[in-house]
Amino acid sequence: MPDALLVLEVDGSIESANRAALELLGHSRDEILELPAERVLGEGGAASVIERCGRRAGSSTRRRPS
């Protein structure tokens, strides 16, 4: 089975999900787009993912020494 993939917005909403995620989680595409990521990933799960991604994005925008 392919890897399940969810794409989250910074507000914790689910922007998209691949077929493997839909099958694993047992939701249709329309259903999963209506669910908050916390409901799918568990309490604190979405916040943790968003926080880690935000730190990575912030670190990649820093200027490198010349």
C-alpha positions as CSV (number, residue, x, y, z in Angstrom):
1,M,0.0,0.0,0.0
2,P,1.3,3.5,-0.8
3,D,2.0,6.0,2.0
4,A,-0.9,8.0,3.3
5,L,-0.5,11.7,2.7
6,L,-2.4,14.6,4.2
7,V,-1.7,18.2,3.3
8,L,-2.5,20.6,6.1
9,E,-3.1,24.4,6.2
10,V,-1.5,26.4,9.0
11,D,-4.9,26.8,10.6
12,G,-5.1,23.0,11.0
13,S,-7.6,22.3,8.2
14,I,-7.0,19.5,5.8
15,E,-6.3,20.8,2.3
16,S,-6.0,17.5,0.5
17,A,-5.5,13.8,1.1
18,N,-4.3,11.0,-1.2
19,R,-6.2,7.8,-1.9
20,A,-4.1,5.8,0.6
21,A,-5.0,8.3,3.4
22,L,-8.7,8.1,2.5
23,E,-8.6,4.3,2.5
24,L,-6.6,4.1,5.8
25,L,-8.8,6.6,7.6
26,G,-12.1,5.3,6.1
27,H,-13.3,8.7,4.8
28,S,-14.3,10.0,1.4
29,R,-12.4,13.0,0.0
30,D,-15.4,15.3,0.7
31,E,-15.7,14.0,4.3
32,I,-12.0,14.4,5.2
33,L,-11.8,17.9,3.8
34,E,-14.6,18.9,6.3
35,L,-12.8,17.4,9.3
36,P,-10.3,19.3,11.4
37,A,-6.9,17.7,11.3
38,E,-7.0,17.3,15.1
39,R,-9.9,14.9,14.7
40,V,-7.9,12.8,12.2
41,L,-4.5,13.0,13.8
42,G,-5.6,13.0,17.4
43,E,-5.5,15.8,20.0
44,G,-2.3,17.8,19.7
45,G,-1.3,15.9,16.6
46,A,-2.1,18.6,14.1
47,A,-0.7,21.3,16.2
48,S,2.6,19.4,16.6
49,V,2.9,18.8,12.9
50,I,2.1,22.4,12.0
51,E,4.6,23.7,14.7
52,R,7.4,21.5,13.4
53,C,6.7,22.5,9.7
54,G,6.6,26.1,10.7
55,R,10.0,25.9,12.4
56,R,11.4,24.2,9.3
57,A,9.9,26.9,7.0
58,G,11.2,29.6,9.2
59,S,14.7,28.2,9.3
60,S,14.9,27.8,5.6
61,T,14.1,31.5,5.0
62,R,17.0,32.7,7.1
63,R,19.8,34.4,5.3
64,R,23.0,32.4,4.9
65,P,26.2,34.1,5.7
66,S,28.1,35.3,2.6
